[in-house]
Structures are given as C-alpha cells and as structure tokens.
Amino acid sequence: MFFLKKGLVIIVGSIFLSLGINLFLTPYEILDGGIVGVALILYYLYKLKIGLMIIILSIPIFIIAWFKYRGYFYNSLHGLIISSFFIDFLKPLRSLIQIEAIYSSILGGIFLGCGVGLMLRFKTSTGGTDLIAQFVSVKTGINVGIVIFIIDAAIILTGGLLLSSSTLLLSIITIFVVGITTSIITSNVFRA
C-alpha cells in the first residue's frame, strides 16, 4: 500500500511541477533553481525540450548517486523520469493562462513548491543539484542549505545575465515562494 501511495504522490507532485513550469514560468522566461533552472535556460535560449534536458543534465548526478548514495538514486529516479515526462507532455498548456508576470512568478513558485514538498514528504524527489549540495557539504563541512542556495543563486544570476533583468527579479520571487511553500508542505502541520 505504501508503494502505491508513494507512486501516486510522485505522479501528483510531477503534475504540480509541470503545471508550475508550463503555465507560469515559461510564458515570462522565469527560472527555478537547480537542474530545472539550467534546463529552462537551455529552453529559453535554444528551444530544447525542458524535460529531456532535465534527464540529460541529471545523468552525471545519478552516476554519482549510484556509487555514493544508492538510496538517493532509487528514491529519485522515478521522480526524475515521471516529472520530466509530464513537463514535456503538458507543454501545450503554455499559452492557456495569461496573467501579469509577478502573479505568474508567485503561482509558479506555489505549484513547484507543492510538487517538491509532496515528493519530499514521501522521501522521494526529482534528483538534481540537492545531491551535489550534499556531496559538497560532506567534503567541505558547509551547511547543505547554504550550498543549495549558492548553486541556485549562481543559476539564477547566470540566467538573468543571459536573458533579462526581469527574468532575474521574477526568478528570485519564484525561488522564495518555492522555498516557503516547500517548507509549509513538509512541516509537521500537514502530518497525519
């Protein structure tokens, strides 16, 4: 029963992620952090498929996970594949909603935070730079949250420089909202 519930959570979380990206981020070239952020930059610059890029960019991370963090590998592989599939599958929804950019960045952050938070509650994720951050943290002793923040900040700044200043500002709002929403969803308030 637990695995069925976990599978359902991965699907629902992946749909939240996909809707957040397709409905709210891509219309205004807004970024998220981590591998998703890099994939979005590649989409905005070269029109490469976001989900496919997430998988390709994640391969080195999953190779490290296979040798160093086997549990992380198994717990994240399904989330990676399913969320990447839904991101590309639901691409036709990108022009469905038209709202102001600021609201789009906030709603996108809420949707992404819900997707990430749901998965984290069931000890799964989409993989990504969290593993790199854990690896750097173990090697350097720097807090993993700070490492994730540094990685995300570097991706957002790079994207802002390559795309536009509005991309940078809206992306900062989105990441802030993702963090708050993820924290709320994973907090004890929602524990059964």
C-alpha positions as CSV (number, residue, x, y, z in Angstrom):
1,M,0.0,0.0,0.0
2,F,2.9,2.4,0.8
3,F,4.5,2.0,-2.6
4,L,1.1,2.6,-4.3
5,K,0.7,5.8,-2.3
6,K,4.3,6.8,-3.0
7,G,3.7,6.2,-6.7
8,L,0.6,8.3,-6.7
9,V,2.4,11.1,-4.8
10,I,5.2,11.1,-7.4
11,I,2.6,11.4,-10.2
12,V,0.7,14.2,-8.4
13,G,3.9,16.0,-7.5
14,S,5.2,15.7,-11.0
15,I,1.9,17.2,-12.4
16,F,2.2,20.1,-9.9
17,L,5.8,20.7,-11.1
18,S,4.8,20.5,-14.7
19,L,1.9,22.9,-14.4
20,G,4.1,25.4,-12.5
21,I,6.7,25.3,-15.2
22,N,4.4,25.3,-18.2
23,L,1.6,27.6,-17.1
24,F,3.5,30.1,-15.1
25,L,7.3,30.1,-15.6
26,T,7.8,29.6,-19.4
27,P,5.5,32.4,-20.6
28,Y,7.7,35.0,-18.9
29,E,11.1,33.3,-19.1
30,I,11.1,32.8,-15.3
31,L,13.7,30.4,-13.8
32,D,13.7,28.0,-11.0
33,G,16.9,26.8,-9.3
34,G,18.9,23.6,-9.8
35,I,18.8,21.4,-12.8
36,V,15.3,22.7,-13.7
37,G,16.7,26.2,-13.9
38,V,19.5,25.1,-16.2
39,A,17.0,23.2,-18.4
40,L,14.8,26.3,-18.5
41,I,17.8,28.5,-19.6
42,L,18.5,26.0,-22.4
43,Y,14.8,26.1,-23.4
44,Y,14.7,29.9,-23.4
45,L,17.9,30.2,-25.4
46,Y,17.8,27.2,-27.8
47,K,14.2,25.9,-27.5
48,L,15.5,22.5,-26.3
49,K,12.9,20.3,-24.5
50,I,12.8,21.1,-20.8
51,G,12.0,17.5,-19.5
52,L,14.6,15.9,-21.8
53,M,17.3,18.4,-20.8
54,I,16.5,17.7,-17.1
55,I,17.1,14.0,-17.7
56,I,20.3,14.6,-19.7
57,L,21.7,17.1,-17.2
58,S,20.9,14.7,-14.3
59,I,22.8,11.7,-15.7
60,P,26.2,12.7,-14.1
61,I,24.4,13.3,-10.8
62,F,22.7,9.9,-10.9
63,I,26.0,8.3,-11.8
64,I,27.5,9.8,-8.6
65,A,24.4,8.7,-6.7
66,W,24.7,5.1,-7.9
67,F,28.2,4.8,-6.4
68,K,27.9,7.1,-3.4
69,Y,24.3,7.4,-2.4
70,R,22.4,4.3,-3.6
71,G,19.2,5.1,-1.6
72,Y,19.1,8.6,-3.2
73,F,19.4,7.0,-6.6
74,Y,16.4,4.7,-6.1
75,N,14.3,7.3,-4.3
76,S,14.8,10.0,-7.0
77,L,14.9,8.1,-10.3
78,H,11.1,7.7,-10.6
79,G,10.5,11.3,-9.7
80,L,13.0,12.4,-12.3
81,I,11.6,10.4,-15.1
82,I,7.9,11.0,-14.4
83,S,8.3,14.7,-13.8
84,S,10.4,15.2,-16.9
85,F,7.8,13.3,-18.9
86,F,4.9,15.5,-17.6
87,I,6.9,18.7,-18.2
88,D,7.2,17.9,-21.9
89,F,3.8,16.2,-22.2
90,L,1.9,19.2,-20.8
91,K,3.9,21.7,-23.0
92,P,0.7,22.6,-25.0
93,L,-0.7,24.2,-21.8
94,R,1.9,27.0,-22.0
95,S,-0.4,29.6,-23.6
96,L,-3.5,28.6,-21.6
97,I,-3.3,31.2,-18.8
98,Q,-2.3,34.8,-19.3
99,I,-1.8,36.8,-16.1
100,E,0.7,39.5,-15.0
101,A,4.3,38.3,-14.7
102,I,4.5,39.0,-10.9
103,Y,1.5,36.8,-10.2
104,S,2.8,34.2,-12.6
105,S,6.1,34.0,-10.7
106,I,4.2,33.6,-7.4
107,L,1.8,31.0,-8.6
108,G,4.6,29.1,-10.4
109,G,6.5,29.1,-7.1
110,I,3.5,27.8,-5.2
111,F,2.9,25.0,-7.8
112,L,6.6,24.0,-7.8
113,G,6.8,24.1,-4.0
114,C,3.7,21.9,-3.7
115,G,5.2,19.4,-6.1
116,V,8.6,19.3,-4.4
117,G,7.1,19.3,-0.9
118,L,4.8,16.4,-1.7
119,M,7.6,14.3,-3.0
120,L,9.9,15.1,-0.1
121,R,7.3,14.1,2.4
122,F,7.5,10.6,0.9
123,K,11.3,10.5,0.8
124,T,11.5,11.0,-3.0
125,S,12.4,13.9,-5.3
126,T,13.3,14.7,-8.9
127,G,17.0,14.4,-8.0
128,G,19.1,17.3,-9.2
129,T,21.5,19.6,-7.5
130,D,20.4,18.6,-4.0
131,L,22.8,15.6,-4.3
132,I,25.7,17.8,-5.4
133,A,25.0,20.1,-2.5
134,Q,25.0,17.1,-0.1
135,F,28.3,15.8,-1.6
136,V,29.9,19.3,-1.3
137,S,28.6,19.7,2.2
138,V,30.1,16.3,3.3
139,K,33.5,17.2,1.7
140,T,33.7,20.9,3.0
141,G,31.5,20.9,6.1
142,I,29.4,23.8,4.7
143,N,25.7,23.6,5.6
144,V,23.8,21.8,2.8
145,G,21.1,24.6,2.7
146,I,23.8,27.2,2.1
147,V,25.3,25.1,-0.7
148,I,21.9,24.7,-2.4
149,F,21.4,28.5,-2.0
150,I,24.8,29.2,-3.7
151,I,24.0,26.8,-6.6
152,D,20.5,28.3,-7.1
153,A,21.8,31.8,-6.9
154,A,24.5,31.1,-9.5
155,I,21.9,29.6,-11.9
156,I,19.5,32.5,-11.4
157,L,22.3,35.1,-11.9
158,T,23.6,33.4,-15.0
159,G,20.0,33.1,-16.4
160,G,19.4,36.8,-15.5
161,L,22.6,37.9,-17.3
162,L,21.8,35.7,-20.4
163,L,18.1,36.6,-20.6
164,S,16.9,39.8,-18.9
165,S,16.8,41.7,-15.6
166,S,13.0,41.0,-15.4
167,T,13.9,37.2,-15.6
168,L,16.3,37.7,-12.6
169,L,13.8,39.6,-10.4
170,L,10.8,37.3,-11.2
171,S,13.0,34.2,-10.7
172,I,14.1,35.5,-7.2
173,I,10.4,35.8,-6.3
174,T,9.7,32.3,-7.6
175,I,12.5,30.7,-5.7
176,F,11.5,32.5,-2.5
177,V,7.9,31.2,-2.9
178,V,9.1,27.7,-3.8
179,G,11.1,27.6,-0.5
180,I,8.2,28.9,1.6
181,T,5.7,26.5,0.0
182,T,8.0,23.5,0.3
183,S,8.7,24.3,4.0
184,I,5.0,24.5,4.7
185,I,4.1,21.3,2.9
186,T,7.0,19.4,4.6
187,S,6.3,20.8,8.1
188,N,4.6,18.9,10.9
189,V,1.5,21.0,10.4
190,F,0.5,18.7,7.5
191,R,1.5,15.4,9.1
192,A,-1.3,13.0,9.5
